[in-house]
Amino acid sequence: MIATQVDLESEIARLKKETDTVILAHYYQEDDIQDIADFIGDSLDLARQAQAVTHKQILFAGVHFMAETAKILNPSKKVLIPDLKAGCSLAESCPADKFMAFKSKYPDHVVITYINCSAETKALSDIIVTSSNAVDIVNSIPPDRGIIFAPDRYLGAWVMKQTGRDMVLWDGTCIVHETFSLKHLIRLKVRNPDARVIAHPECPEATLNEAHFVGSTRKLLNDVIQNPAKTFIVVTEPGIIHQMKKNAPDKTFIPALGEDESCSCNTCPYMKLNTMEKIYLALRTGRPEVTVAEPIRIAAEKALLEMLRRS
């Protein structure tokens, strides 16, 4: 039997110290997990942090591809994830075997792959990107080179619009960002005429067209801190609102919803699989551990390091 949350917090702190573990967490984790993490960030922040870790062990409170990324960039460290089932709809939409066949149709194209993919798919890529740096990296590719962009077609379409580059897009989507209701968003804007709409570029174009600002989770947080607006409609996974409230306590945040306003369709079911109890158990048992086969790790690392070099 696991003790109360207060006990969990103290036990997690004790086990972290005993096992020399650092806890990395994504903004979409539950509030209590964000509060006990050593570092919180978006995918680019977390990739950089994973590369720089000096602890013996990393516990990644996020989804599987994020923990894999930490292992790829820091292979000498043991990497734990609270729940191995914490996957990603984007990663699942782009299996490596199908992506290899797709890639073979465009042999002269540069393969740019969003970090939300498996290690095997990263290994087939030339450069990994995040929503923070995708525009800059696409702009860095010579204009005479064709580009494959995978797996998120909405992010890819937004990058094409920002850069003016024509790219071949893989047909993948995020189940959360695709779910936001345009009708509900417009209703929120009518009810809150002074609100600033901020959205993640994984959303469909029609949703993004209603936003005043589009950016990665880190850039959305920065916008909240820096912009003088007092009310924000947030069109991304609502886990980020915890950090927004902490950084801008005088402001109001309204989460966008899906068509069914009574459901929690705007939350990522994979991110929410992680719990304080599972973090405690992972630290106590040293499981589940995330591993990556060395040939795949080496190829994936090359694409990740190219991203970090260009960012």
N, C-alpha and C positions, 0 to 999 in steps of 0.2 A: 504493500500500500504506500502510495506517495503522499507526502505531508502537504501542508497548506502552502499557498503561494509564497508567504513570508519565508517559510522554511526552504522553499525551492530557490528563492533568490539567494539566500545565504549559502545553501548547498552548492549551487551553481558557481558562486564566487569562490568557494573553497576548492571545488574540483578543478576549476580553471587554473587556480594557482598550483595545485598538486600536479596537474598534467601539463603545465606550461602551454595552455591553450589560449588562442585569441578567437573571439567570436566576431565574425563579420555578418552583417545583416542588411538586407535590402529594405528600402523604404516601404515596400508593400507588406512587410511582416506586421503581426499584431503589435499593439502599442507596448505591451509588457516586454516583448522580445526586443523591440527597438531600445527600450530603456535599459536593458542589461547588456546590450552589445558594446563591444569595444570600438567598433567603427560601423557607421551607417552610410550608405551611399547608393548611387545608381550603378548600372553595369560598368561604366567606365571607371568610376571611383573605385569600385570593388576590385576590378581587374588590376589597377595600379597598386592597391593596398595588398592584394594577394601576392603580387610579385615581390613586395618589400617586407613581407612578414619574417620576423626573426624567431618567433616562438616555434616550439617543436611540433605543435599541432594546430590545425585550423578547424573550427566548427563553423560551417557556413549555414546561416539561417536565411535560406532563400530557396531557389529551385535547383534541380539537378544540374542543368547546364552551367550554372554559376559555380557550383562546387567543383565540377569538372574543370572549369577554367582555372580555378585556384590550383588544382592539382597539376594542370598542364604547365602553369607558370612557375610552380614551386614544387617540383617532383620529389624533393627530399623530405617534404612535410607529409605527415598523415592528415588526411582531410576527412572530416565527418560531416554528415548531413542529418538533421533530426529525423527525417522521414524519406526513405528512398523513393517513395511514390510521388514525391513533390516534383512533378514533371513540368511541361510547358506545351501548350497547344501549338505554338509556332515551331518548336523543336520537333514535335511529333509530326507536323505537317510536311517535313522535309527529310525523309529517310535517306541515308547516304547512298544506297543502291540506286534509287530513283533519281537522286540528284546527280549522280555520276553519269547516268544515261542522258539526262537533260544537258549537262555540261558538255558532253561529247558532241552535241549538235553545233556548238559554237567554239571550236578549238582555238580561235585567235582572240577570244574575249578575256578580259581581266575578270576574275571571279571575286566579287565582293559579297561577303556574307555577314548578315546581322549576327551579333553575338548570341542571340536567342536560338541556338541550334546545338546539335550534339557534337561531341568531340570528333566523331567520324566525319561529319559534314564540314566541320572546321578544317579537317585535314585535307579536304578536297578544294580548299579555298586559297586564294592569293593574299587577300587582306580581310581581316575581320573589322567590323565597324560597330558602333553603338549609335543610339539616336542622338547622342551628344556630338559625335564627330563625323557622322555619315556624309553630311554636305561638304565639309572641308576635304574629306578623303576622296570623294568622287571628283571634286574640283581639281584635285592633285593629279588625276589620271590624264595623260595626254589626250587631246580631243579626237585624235584619229584612232584611238583604241575603243573597241566595243566593250561593253560592260554587262555582265550578268549580275543581277542583284537578287539575293534570296535571304530569308524565306518570306519576309513580310511585304505583300504587294501594296499595302497602304503606305507604309513607310517609304517603300521604293518609289511610289507615285509622288509622294510629297517631296522626296529628294530630287526627282526629275523636274518638278515644278520650280524648286529653288535653284537648281543648277543649269537648267536648260539642256541637260544631257538626256539622250534617248537611251534607255537601258532595257535589257531583256529581263522581265520580272518572273520570279517563281510565284506560284499562286498559293501563298500561305497567309493566314491571318491569326490575330490574337482573339481568343473567344471573349475576353473582357472588353477590349477596346472596340470590337465590332458590334457589341451589344448595345452600346449607348443609343438611346432613342433621340433622333433629331427632333421629333415632335415635342418630347419632354424638355429638351434643351431650349427650344424656342419659347416654350411656355415659361420656363424659369427666367429667360431673358426679359420677357414681357412683365413678369411679376417683380423683377429686380432690375429696373432699367439702368441703374448706376453700377451694376455689377460688371466686373471684368471677367471674361471667359478665357480660361487657360486650358489647353488641351495637349495631349500627347500625340505625336505624329503617327502612332499605330492606328489612329482612328480613321474611318472613311473620309474621303474628301469633303462630302457634304457637311459632315460634322466640323471638320477643320475650318471650313469657310465661315462658320459662325463664331470662331474664336478670335479674340483680340491678340492672343499670343500662343504660339505653338513651340513646344520644346520638350526635351528629355525631363525626367523627374527632377534631376538636379536643377535644370534651368527653370522649371516651373517653380521650384522652391525659391530660387534666387529672385524670380520675378515678383513673387509674393512679398518678399522682404524689401525689394527696392522700389516697387511701384506704389504710388500714393493712394491707389484705390483702397477702399475700406471693405468691400465685399467682393468675393471671388467665387465664380462657379467653376468647379474643378472637374474636368473631363479626363480622368484617369483613375486607376485603382485607388480607392479612398484611403489606403494605408498611409499615403504621403501626407494626409491632412494632419496627422499627429505631429509631424515635424513642422508643418506650417503653423499650427497653433502655438507650438513652443517658440518658434522664431518670430512670430507676429501675433502676440496674444491680444492685441487690440483690434484685430480684423476678424471678419466673418467669412466662413467657408461653407459653400453649399455643394454637396456632391451631386453630379449628374447621375441619372438612373437609366435603366433599360425600359423597354416597352411596358413590362409588368412592374409597376412602381412598388408593389408589395414584396417583391423578391429581392435577394441580395445578388442580383446578376452583375452588378458593377464590381464585385469583389472577385479576386482570383482564387478559385477553389484549390489550386495547387499550393500557392503561397500560404494559405490558411491551414494546410495540413501540419505545418510546424507548430509546436506548442512548447510552453515552458517545461511541461512534464517530459516531453520527448528530448528536449535539450539536456535536461538533467540525466536522463537514462543514457543518452549518447556519451556524455562525459563520464558517466560511471562505468559503462561497459566498453567504451572505445568502438562502438558500432552504432549505426551502419557506416562503413568506410567507403569512400568513393575512390575508385581506381581507374586508370586509363592505360591501355596497352602501349608499350613504349614506342613502337613504330607510328602509331596514331598520334601519340602525344608529341613526338618530335615534329611531325608534319603540321599539326594544329598549332604548336608553339611558334613555328615560323610565321604563320599568318597572324597570330596574336601580337607577336613582337613587331611585325610590320605596322600593325595598327598603332601600337604604343610609340613607335619611332616617328610616325607621322602626326601624332596628336600633341 
